């Protein structure tokens, strides 16, 4: 099950962070997606790598598809390992604080009504993948904006493992994104199918989703 970030405090934001947030907001407004190289501060990249490096293989669980009663694991669709971030580690806490500041910025600039954030570390061993999928189904109103960033200290085209974001179901070329350190990708969760191609070496990343509050009298969503 996913771990929901509980009301983290926003971080002290630098002018470079503000510029990155502005680029993300502009990309979402104009195109529905944004790809920003060197988006994460070096200090945040470092503590995230340290937190990820402290995880054992037992901390990762095979990723699945669907939510709650519809959740299932299908290795032919995805076979990456995930470890949900709850803010217990220094890296996780710093990441949640940074994304909280981003959430506030997007709400101010785009009036998106983003309510909460959930996130996990992801590990793709050599040859592993995640086939084309959407992060949210239209009309569900849960995941609104998807984020992905990368923790590999170096990466070349020969290493593979690209994230490919497709503009729609008819787009066969897509927008390939090499998982270079500090690159951040943001896109509207319901609008863009995407996939992760097999890598030739271990590939580490962080994925996350800003969500709406779709709670009702009978259902609490996001769950607490």
C-alpha positions in Angstrom: 0.0 0.0 0.0 1.2 3.5 -0.6 2.3 5.9 2.1 0.8 9.3 2.0 2.9 12.3 3.1 1.2 13.9 6.1 1.4 17.7 6.1 5.2 18.2 5.6 6.6 21.6 6.2 7.6 23.5 3.1 11.4 23.8 2.8 13.5 27.0 2.6 13.3 27.6 -1.1 16.2 29.2 -3.0 15.9 31.4 -6.1 17.0 28.4 -8.2 14.2 26.3 -6.8 11.7 29.1 -7.5 13.0 29.2 -11.1 12.6 25.4 -11.4 9.0 25.5 -10.0 8.2 28.3 -12.5 9.4 26.1 -15.4 7.4 23.2 -14.2 4.2 25.3 -13.8 4.8 26.9 -17.3 5.3 23.5 -18.9 2.1 22.1 -17.3 0.1 25.1 -18.3 1.3 25.2 -21.9 1.9 21.5 -22.8 0.7 19.4 -19.9 4.2 18.3 -19.2 7.6 19.6 -18.2 11.1 18.2 -18.5 13.7 20.0 -16.5 17.4 19.0 -16.3 19.3 19.7 -13.2 16.1 20.5 -11.4 16.9 19.1 -8.0 19.4 20.9 -5.7 22.7 18.9 -5.3 22.1 18.6 -1.6 18.7 17.0 -2.2 20.1 14.6 -4.7 22.8 13.6 -2.3 20.5 12.9 0.7 18.1 11.0 -1.6 20.9 8.8 -2.9 22.1 8.1 0.6 18.6 7.1 1.8 18.2 4.9 -1.3 21.6 3.3 -0.8 20.6 2.4 2.8 17.7 0.3 1.5 18.1 -3.5 1.4 16.6 -5.6 -1.3 14.1 -6.8 1.2 12.8 -3.2 1.5 11.7 -3.2 -2.1 8.4 -4.8 -3.2 7.4 -5.6 -6.8 5.3 -2.7 -8.1 1.7 -3.4 -9.0 -1.1 -1.8 -11.0 -4.5 -0.7 -9.9 -5.7 0.6 -6.5 -7.2 -1.0 -3.4 -9.4 -4.0 -4.3 -8.2 -3.7 -7.9 -4.5 -3.8 -7.0 -2.5 -6.6 -8.7 1.0 -7.5 -9.7 1.6 -8.5 -13.3 5.3 -9.1 -14.2 4.6 -8.9 -17.9 3.5 -5.3 -17.4 6.0 -4.1 -14.8 8.7 -5.8 -12.8 10.4 -2.9 -10.9 10.8 -2.8 -7.2 9.4 0.0 -5.1 9.8 1.3 -1.5 7.3 3.9 -0.4 8.6 7.1 1.2 7.1 8.1 4.6 9.6 10.8 5.6 11.3 8.6 8.2 14.7 9.1 6.6 16.6 12.4 6.0 16.4 12.0 2.3 12.7 11.1 2.3 11.9 14.1 4.6 13.9 16.5 2.5 12.1 15.3 -0.7 8.7 15.6 0.8 9.5 19.1 2.0 10.7 20.1 -1.4 7.6 18.7 -3.2 5.4 20.4 -0.6 6.9 23.7 -1.7 6.3 22.7 -5.3 2.6 21.8 -4.5 2.0 25.2 -3.0 3.6 26.9 -6.0 1.5 25.0 -8.5 -1.7 25.7 -6.5 -0.9 29.4 -6.4 0.1 29.6 -10.1 -2.3 27.1 -11.7 -5.2 26.9 -9.1 -5.0 23.1 -9.3 -6.3 22.3 -5.9 -3.5 19.7 -5.2 -4.1 18.2 -1.8 -1.5 15.6 -0.9 1.5 13.8 -2.3 2.6 10.2 -2.3 6.0 8.9 -3.5 8.3 5.9 -3.7 11.9 5.0 -4.5 12.0 2.7 -7.6 14.7 0.2 -8.6 14.9 -1.3 -12.1 17.5 -4.0 -12.3 19.1 -4.6 -15.7 16.4 -5.7 -18.2 13.5 -4.6 -16.1 10.7 -2.3 -17.4 7.3 -0.8 -17.1 5.1 -1.1 -20.2 3.0 1.8 -21.5 0.3 2.9 -19.0 -1.5 5.9 -17.5 -1.0 6.9 -13.9 -4.7 7.7 -13.5 -7.9 6.9 -15.3 -10.0 9.8 -16.6 -12.7 10.9 -14.1 -11.2 9.3 -11.1 -9.8 12.6 -9.9 -7.1 11.0 -7.6 -3.7 11.4 -9.1 -3.4 14.7 -10.9 0.3 15.5 -11.5 3.0 12.8 -11.8 6.6 13.5 -10.9 9.7 11.4 -11.7 13.3 12.2 -10.9 16.5 10.2 -11.1 19.2 9.1 -8.5 21.8 7.6 -10.9 25.1 9.4 -10.4 25.9 9.2 -14.1 24.0 7.9 -17.1 24.6 7.6 -20.9 22.5 6.7 -23.9 24.2 3.4 -24.0 22.7 2.6 -20.6 19.1 2.7 -21.9 16.3 2.9 -19.4 14.6 5.9 -20.9 11.2 7.1 -19.7 9.1 7.7 -22.8 6.2 10.1 -22.5 3.6 9.8 -25.3 1.5 12.8 -26.2 -1.6 10.5 -26.8 -2.5 6.9 -27.7 -1.6 7.5 -31.3 1.9 8.9 -30.7 4.4 6.1 -31.6 7.6 8.1 -31.2 7.0 9.7 -27.8 9.4 12.0 -25.9 12.3 9.9 -24.6 13.9 11.1 -21.3 17.3 9.8 -20.3 17.4 9.1 -16.5 20.3 11.5 -15.8 20.9 12.7 -12.3 18.7 15.6 -11.2 16.4 15.6 -14.2 12.8 15.9 -13.2 9.7 15.1 -15.4 6.2 16.3 -14.5 3.0 15.6 -16.4 -0.7 15.5 -16.0 -1.5 12.0 -14.8 -4.6 11.4 -16.8 -3.3 12.8 -20.1 0.0 11.1 -20.9 0.6 7.4 -21.5 4.3 6.5 -20.7 6.6 3.6 -20.3 10.1 2.8 -18.9 12.3 1.0 -21.3 14.7 -1.7 -20.1 18.1 -0.5 -18.8 21.5 -2.1 -19.1 22.4 -1.4 -15.5 20.7 -0.8 -12.2 18.4 2.3 -12.6 17.3 4.2 -9.5 14.5 6.9 -9.4 11.9 8.5 -7.3 8.3 8.7 -8.5 5.5 10.6 -7.0 2.0 11.9 -7.5 0.1 15.0 -6.4 -3.5 14.1 -5.6 -6.9 15.8 -5.1 -9.0 15.3 -2.0 -11.9 13.2 -3.3 -13.2 12.1 0.1 -16.9 11.6 0.5 -19.2 10.6 3.4 -18.3 7.0 2.7 -14.8 7.0 1.5 -11.6 8.8 2.7 -9.4 9.4 -0.3 -6.5 10.0 -0.1 -6.4 7.4 2.7 -4.8 8.3 6.0 
